[in-house]
Amino acid sequence: MSNNTNGAKMENGNAGKSEIDYDTLDKGPRLGIRYIITLLLFLLLAIAYGMRVNLSVAIVAMTDNTTSANPDIPTYDWDNKSVVLSSFFWGYIVLQVFAGQMGRTYGTKWLLVGAMFINSSACMLIPVMAAWLGSGGVMICRVVQGLSQGFFFPSIHTLLGQWAPVPERSRLGTVVFSGVAFGTIITMPVTGFISASWIGWPPTFYLFGLVGYSWLIVWAIFGASSPADHKSITKEERFYIESSLGQEQNTQTAKTPWKAIFTSLPVWATIVGAFGQNWGYSTLLTEIPNYMNKVMKFDMQSNSLLSAAPYLALFIFSFVFGQISDYMINNGYGSRGACRKLFHSIGTCIPGAALVTLGFLPEDATTLSVTMLVIAVGINAAVFCGFQVNVIDLSPKFSGILMGIGNGSSNTFSIIAPLIVQLVVTDETNKALWRTIFVIAACVYVATDIFFVFFASGEVQWWDSVDETDVERNNDATSDNRNNSTKT
């Protein structure tokens, strides 16, 4: 009963805001501060994923003394490459919920500065640790990188919840999330080229560490946790953002309604959606260079260039899907929830079908195999308009915490997926073994999408506007009403 009451209040509140004509409203300068924040967050993800991906490419050169013409470049005989690649996620899953809570309570600006500093420092230490402690040393650095990067996505969602106006949410969100693809596109060929050159693989880690340091300096100067904290934003742009989001008041003081969050089916839909995405994407991200090297017989430089091709498609499609999604929602061609479900299904089911097809293609069908990889990764961009941005729909106020819960828990699958590759693919040149990996990833994609379609929602949840005390009172009232109904 009280849930419906709160829902009605939310609908009435949103109705009041919808009376503002956002098409004619003065949104501030054409190059608004929200776009600068969006660009900086795009670069944050590009750098973060660059640091994730460079080891996936460099590890081929680190374990193969034929990739560089320089005999002095160190190489190692490691038989646990998939374990090394999965070690990043050992740290990544640990602090995400904590990061979301910290960002909402204290602001995200300086959290990101500190996290990027630690992340970049660990990246630059990888060559030294590899020489001193072998694969164990690399895993230590990767765990530290995972811990620090665990602050990135929750902080980004908290920032989007503060900076992305509702009419622009899909577009700005997909621009930010396309940094994942952009970082991968740049990193794979750059790392492959440097690793195959005379200077070898170690400088690739120094390069990305320096890029990370550069970003944190720029963010410290131009970044801000919210429009209210930014010194250069115009009154018009601030009003446009805050009136759209209904955040004229300070939202950092409200207590987190943990019980309501964990008993919300729409929240669980985003979590399950994240499960499927992280399983499939981490399998492709960490194993494509190895698959193309061992099965498709591409050399180091060709491997890195072709491995980047699917992520170029991901980068392009992310803008296409973001524009289409916002257009459909803003012009009444579908509700926000229906559009989230549609694009999530496109981003999981089509890549799943492409992976199954890839697994059954003959080994000499090189062009078609690359095409399937491009489809599997590129069309996956649609999930940016699905579960990824859906957490902001459900609760702009607590979106960082929701992302921390979903991304943190689901990345256990990012650990498991490479380890399953290590267990199943005992012969890396055997395509039949890789087929099993691709079919498993496709099944996970489809199964999690079905759950998302049934239980996801595009509406702001009633508990977004109340604190923990109100939630407990609401639950108690609901329980009393049920008891009275039972007695009657």
C-alpha positions in Angstrom: 0.0 0.0 0.0 2.7 2.5 1.1 4.9 1.5 -1.9 2.1 2.6 -4.2 1.7 5.8 -2.2 5.3 6.6 -2.6 5.2 5.7 -6.2 2.3 8.1 -6.7 4.2 10.9 -5.0 7.1 10.3 -7.2 4.9 10.4 -10.3 3.3 13.6 -9.1 6.8 15.1 -8.5 8.0 14.1 -11.9 4.8 15.5 -13.5 5.6 18.9 -11.9 9.1 18.8 -13.4 7.8 17.7 -16.8 6.0 21.0 -17.1 9.3 22.6 -17.9 9.9 22.8 -21.7 13.4 21.6 -21.9 13.5 22.2 -25.7 13.1 26.0 -25.3 14.9 26.3 -21.9 18.2 28.2 -21.8 20.7 25.4 -21.3 23.7 27.7 -21.0 26.6 27.9 -23.5 26.8 25.5 -26.4 30.0 24.0 -24.9 28.6 23.5 -21.5 30.5 22.3 -18.4 28.5 19.0 -18.5 30.2 18.2 -21.9 33.7 18.9 -20.5 32.9 16.6 -17.6 31.6 14.0 -20.1 34.9 14.3 -22.1 37.0 13.9 -19.0 35.1 10.8 -17.9 35.4 9.4 -21.4 39.1 9.8 -21.2 39.1 8.3 -17.7 37.6 5.1 -19.1 39.8 5.1 -22.2 42.9 5.3 -20.0 41.6 2.7 -17.5 40.8 0.2 -20.2 44.0 1.0 -22.0 45.8 -0.1 -18.8 43.7 -3.3 -18.6 44.2 -4.2 -22.2 47.9 -3.5 -22.7 48.8 -6.6 -20.6 46.5 -8.8 -22.8 48.6 -7.8 -25.8 52.0 -7.3 -24.1 51.9 -10.7 -22.4 52.3 -12.4 -25.8 55.6 -10.5 -26.2 56.5 -11.1 -22.5 56.3 -14.9 -23.0 57.7 -15.1 -26.6 61.3 -14.2 -27.4 60.6 -14.0 -31.2 58.4 -11.0 -31.1 61.2 -8.4 -30.8 64.4 -8.2 -32.8 66.2 -7.0 -29.7 67.7 -10.1 -27.9 68.1 -8.0 -24.7 64.4 -7.6 -24.2 63.5 -10.0 -21.2 61.0 -12.8 -21.8 59.5 -15.3 -19.4 58.3 -18.9 -19.5 54.9 -18.6 -17.8 52.3 -21.3 -18.1 49.7 -19.4 -16.1 48.9 -16.5 -18.5 45.1 -16.7 -18.0 45.6 -16.5 -14.3 47.8 -13.5 -14.7 45.2 -11.8 -16.9 42.4 -12.6 -14.4 44.4 -11.2 -11.4 43.2 -7.7 -12.1 39.7 -8.6 -11.2 40.8 -10.1 -7.8 41.2 -6.5 -6.6 38.6 -5.0 -8.8 35.6 -6.6 -7.1 36.6 -5.6 -3.6 36.0 -1.9 -3.1 33.2 -1.0 -5.5 30.3 -0.7 -3.1 32.6 1.2 -0.7 33.6 3.4 -3.6 30.0 4.2 -4.4 29.2 5.1 -0.8 32.3 7.2 -0.4 31.6 9.1 -3.7 28.0 9.8 -2.7 28.9 10.9 0.8 32.1 12.9 0.2 32.1 13.7 -3.5 34.0 11.9 -6.3 36.6 14.5 -7.5 39.5 13.7 -5.2 38.6 10.0 -4.9 39.3 9.8 -8.7 42.6 11.7 -8.3 43.8 9.3 -5.7 42.6 6.2 -7.5 44.2 7.2 -10.8 47.5 8.0 -9.1 47.7 4.5 -7.5 46.5 2.9 -10.7 49.2 4.6 -12.8 51.9 3.9 -10.4 51.1 0.2 -10.3 51.1 0.1 -14.1 54.6 1.6 -14.3 55.9 -0.9 -11.8 54.9 -4.0 -13.9 58.2 -4.4 -15.8 60.2 -4.1 -12.5 58.0 -6.5 -10.7 58.1 -9.0 -13.6 61.9 -9.0 -13.4 62.0 -9.4 -9.6 59.1 -11.7 -8.9 58.1 -13.2 -12.2 54.4 -13.6 -12.9 53.6 -13.2 -9.2 55.0 -9.7 -9.3 52.9 -8.8 -12.3 49.8 -10.2 -10.4 50.6 -8.0 -7.4 50.6 -4.9 -9.6 47.4 -6.0 -11.4 45.6 -6.6 -8.1 46.6 -3.1 -7.0 45.4 -1.7 -10.3 42.1 -3.6 -9.8 41.6 -2.1 -6.4 42.1 1.4 -7.6 40.1 1.0 -10.8 37.3 -0.3 -8.6 36.6 3.4 -7.8 36.1 4.4 -11.4 32.7 3.0 -12.5 30.8 3.8 -9.2 32.3 7.3 -9.3 31.4 7.7 -13.0 27.8 6.7 -12.3 27.6 9.0 -9.3 28.9 11.8 -11.5 26.4 11.1 -14.3 23.6 11.0 -11.8 24.7 14.6 -10.9 25.7 15.9 -14.4 23.6 14.2 -17.1 20.2 15.8 -17.6 17.4 13.2 -18.2 16.8 14.2 -21.9 20.5 13.7 -22.6 21.2 10.7 -20.4 21.6 8.0 -23.0 23.8 10.2 -25.2 26.1 11.5 -22.5 26.2 8.0 -20.9 27.2 6.3 -24.1 29.8 8.9 -24.9 31.4 8.2 -21.5 31.1 4.4 -21.8 32.5 4.5 -25.4 35.8 5.3 -23.7 36.0 1.6 -23.0 36.2 0.9 -26.8 38.4 3.9 -27.6 41.0 2.9 -25.0 41.0 -0.6 -26.4 41.2 0.6 -30.0 44.3 2.8 -29.3 46.0 0.4 -26.9 46.0 -2.8 -28.9 47.9 -1.5 -32.0 50.1 0.8 -29.9 51.1 -1.9 -27.5 51.6 -4.4 -30.4 53.7 -2.0 -32.4 56.0 -1.0 -29.4 56.3 -4.6 -28.2 57.4 -5.8 -31.6 59.9 -3.0 -32.0 63.5 -2.9 -30.9 62.6 -1.2 -27.5 60.2 -4.1 -26.7 57.3 -4.4 -24.3 58.5 -2.6 -21.1 57.9 1.0 -22.3 54.3 0.3 -23.0 53.6 0.2 -19.3 55.6 3.4 -18.7 53.7 5.2 -21.4 50.2 4.4 -20.0 51.3 5.3 -16.5 52.4 8.7 -17.7 49.1 9.2 -19.5 47.3 8.4 -16.3 49.3 11.0 -14.4 48.4 13.6 -17.0 44.7 12.9 -16.7 44.6 13.3 -13.0 46.2 16.7 -13.2 43.6 17.9 -15.8 40.8 16.4 -13.7 42.0 18.1 -10.5 41.9 21.4 -12.4 38.6 21.1 -14.4 36.6 18.3 -12.6 33.9 18.7 -10.0 31.6 16.4 -8.1 28.4 18.2 -9.0 27.2 21.3 -10.8 26.9 23.1 -7.5 30.6 22.5 -6.9 31.9 23.8 -10.2 33.1 27.4 -10.1 32.7 28.1 -13.9 29.3 26.7 -14.6 26.6 29.3 -15.7 23.4 29.7 -13.7 21.4 28.7 -16.8 23.2 25.4 -17.3 23.1 24.6 -13.6 19.3 25.2 -13.4 18.8 23.1 -16.6 20.7 20.1 -15.1 19.3 20.3 -11.5 15.7 20.9 -12.5 15.8 18.0 -14.9 17.2 15.7 -12.2 15.2 17.2 -9.3 18.4 17.8 -7.3 18.1 21.3 -6.2 18.6 20.1 -2.7 21.7 18.4 -1.3 21.4 14.7 -1.8 24.6 13.7 0.0 23.0 13.8 3.5 20.3 11.1 2.9 21.0 7.7 4.3 21.3 4.8 1.9 18.2 2.6 1.9 20.1 -0.7 1.8 17.2 -2.9 2.5 15.0 -1.4 -0.2 17.9 -1.6 -2.7 18.6 -5.3 -2.1 14.9 -6.2 -2.2 14.3 -4.4 -5.5 13.8 -6.6 -8.6 14.7 -3.8 -11.0 18.0 -3.4 -9.2 18.6 -7.2 -9.4 17.8 -7.0 -13.1 20.7 -4.6 -13.6 22.9 -6.8 -11.5 22.1 -9.9 -13.5 22.5 -7.9 -16.7 26.0 -6.9 -15.5 26.7 -10.6 -14.8 26.1 -11.6 -18.4 27.9 -8.5 -19.8 31.0 -9.0 -17.7 31.3 -12.7 -18.5 31.0 -12.2 -22.2 33.0 -9.0 -22.5 35.9 -10.1 -20.2 36.2 -13.4 -22.2 36.6 -11.4 -25.4 38.8 -8.6 -24.0 41.4 -10.9 -22.4 41.4 -13.7 -24.8 41.0 -12.3 -28.3 44.7 -11.5 -28.8 45.6 -15.0 -27.7 42.9 -16.6 -29.9 44.0 -14.7 -33.0 47.6 -15.5 -32.3 47.2 -19.3 -31.7 44.2 -20.2 -33.8 44.0 -17.6 -36.6 47.9 -17.5 -36.9 48.3 -13.7 -36.9 51.7 -12.3 -36.0 52.2 -9.8 -33.2 51.5 -6.6 -35.2 48.7 -8.0 -37.3 47.2 -9.5 -34.2 47.1 -6.2 -32.3 45.6 -4.3 -35.3 42.9 -6.9 -36.0 42.2 -7.3 -32.3 41.4 -3.6 -32.2 38.9 -3.8 -35.1 36.0 -5.1 -33.1 36.5 -2.3 -30.6 36.4 0.3 -33.3 33.0 -1.1 -34.2 32.0 -0.9 -30.5 33.1 2.7 -30.4 31.1 3.7 -33.5 28.0 1.8 -32.5 28.0 3.2 -29.0 27.2 6.7 -30.5 24.6 5.2 -32.9 22.7 3.4 -30.2 22.9 6.3 -27.8 21.4 8.7 -30.3 18.7 6.2 -31.4 17.8 5.4 -27.7 17.4 9.1 -26.7 15.4 9.8 -29.9 13.0 7.0 -29.2 12.5 7.9 -25.6 12.2 11.7 -26.1 9.8 11.3 -29.0 7.5 8.8 -27.4 8.4 5.8 -29.6 8.8 3.7 -26.4 9.0 4.1 -22.7 12.3 4.4 -21.0 12.0 0.9 -19.6 11.0 -0.6 -22.9 13.9 1.0 -24.7 16.4 -0.1 -22.0 15.2 -3.7 -22.5 15.2 -3.5 -26.3 18.8 -2.2 -26.5 20.0 -4.6 -23.8 18.6 -7.5 -25.8 20.3 -6.2 -29.0 23.6 -5.9 -27.2 23.6 -9.4 -25.8 21.6 -11.7 -28.1 23.2 -10.7 -31.4 26.8 -11.0 -30.0 25.8 -14.3 -28.5 24.7 -15.6 -31.9 27.9 -14.2 -33.5 30.0 -16.1 -30.9 28.2 -19.4 -31.6 28.7 -18.9 -35.3 32.4 -18.1 -34.7 32.8 -21.3 -32.9 31.5 -23.5 -35.7 33.3 -21.7 -38.6 36.2 -23.7 -40.3 39.7 -22.6 -39.5 40.4 -21.3 -43.0 37.4 -18.9 -42.8 39.6 -16.0 -41.6 37.6 -13.1 -43.0 34.3 -14.4 -41.7 35.8 -15.2 -38.3 37.0 -11.6 -38.0 33.6 -10.4 -39.1 31.9 -12.4 -36.3 34.4 -11.0 -33.8 33.5 -7.5 -35.0 29.8 -8.2 -34.6 30.2 -9.9 -31.2 32.0 -6.9 -29.8 30.6 -4.0 -31.8 26.9 -4.7 -31.4 27.6 -5.2 -27.7 27.6 -1.4 -27.5 23.8 -1.5 -27.2 24.1 -2.6 -23.6 25.4 0.9 -22.8 21.8 2.0 -23.3 20.6 -1.1 -21.4 21.7 -2.1 -17.9 24.7 0.3 -17.9 22.7 3.5 -17.9 19.6 1.9 -16.3 21.0 2.2 -12.8 20.8 6.0 -13.2 17.2 5.7 -14.3 16.3 3.7 -11.1 18.1 6.1 -8.7 20.1 9.1 -9.7 20.9 9.7 -6.1 22.3 6.2 -5.4 23.4 5.3 -8.9 27.1 5.0 -7.8 26.2 2.6 -5.1 24.0 0.5 -7.4 26.8 0.4 -9.9 29.2 -0.6 -7.2 27.0 -3.5 -6.2 26.4 -4.7 -9.7 29.8 -4.1 -11.2 31.6 -5.4 -8.1 29.6 -8.6 -7.7 29.4 -9.3 -11.5 33.2 -9.0 -12.0 33.6 -12.2 -10.1 32.6 -13.6 -13.5 35.5 -11.6 -15.0 37.8 -13.7 -12.8 36.0 -17.0 -13.5 35.8 -16.6 -17.3 39.6 -16.4 -18.0 40.1 -19.2 -15.5 37.6 -21.4 -17.4 39.6 -20.6 -20.5 42.7 -21.9 -18.7 40.8 -25.0 -17.6 39.1 -25.8 -20.9 41.5 -24.6 -23.5 44.4 -27.0 -22.7 45.6 -26.7 -26.3 45.4 -23.1 -27.4 45.7 -24.1 -31.1 42.6 -26.4 -30.8 39.6 -24.5 -32.2 37.1 -27.1 -30.8 38.1 -26.2 -27.3 37.6 -22.5 -28.0 34.2 -23.3 -29.4 33.1 -24.5 -25.9 34.2 -21.1 -24.5 32.2 -19.2 -27.1 29.1 -21.3 -26.6 29.2 -20.8 -22.8 29.6 -17.1 -23.2 26.6 -17.0 -25.6 24.4 -18.9 -23.2 25.3 -16.6 -20.3 24.5 -13.6 -22.5 21.0 -14.9 -23.4 20.0 -16.2 -20.0 20.9 -13.0 -18.2 19.1 -10.9 -20.9 15.9 -12.9 -20.3 16.0 -12.0 -16.6 16.7 -8.3 -17.4 13.7 -8.2 -19.9 11.3 -9.6 -17.3 12.3 -7.5 -14.3 14.0 -4.3 -15.4 12.3 -0.9 -15.1 13.0 2.6 -16.5 11.3 4.5 -13.7 12.9 6.2 -10.7 12.3 3.9 -7.7 10.2 5.2 -4.8 13.1 4.8 -2.3 15.3 7.2 -4.3 13.5 10.2 -2.6 13.6 8.9 1.0 16.2 8.0 3.5 16.7 4.7 5.5 14.4 5.8 8.4 11.6 6.5 6.0 12.2 3.2 4.3 12.0 1.3 7.6 8.8 3.2 8.5 7.4 2.4 5.1 8.2 -1.3 5.4 6.7 -1.4 9.0 3.5 0.2 7.7 3.3 -2.2 4.8 3.7 -5.1 7.3 1.0 -3.7 9.6 -1.4 -3.3 6.7 -0.9 -6.9 5.6 -1.4 -8.2 9.2 -4.7 -6.2 9.4 -5.8 -7.5 6.1 -5.1 -11.0 7.2 -7.1 -10.5 10.5 -10.0 -9.1 8.6 
